[in-house]
Amino acid sequence: QSTAVTNRRDTCNFDKEFTKMAVDLTPTDKLVIMNLDQDEFLGFSYTNPEYVAPN
């Protein structure tokens, strides 16, 4: 049975097995990034208003 999501950080619909897991970010492979076809993003201008750029 699902429960309505109350806020953007609400995890009530996820099993505790998953919400208790440690978060691991995959390191970026610089070679993969360098070889991405940037034309796929041509004309893309959206910026997430909640994104905070690192200093």
Secondary structure by P-SEA (a helix, b strand, c coil): ccccccccccccccccccccbbbbbccccaaaaaacccccccccccccccccccc
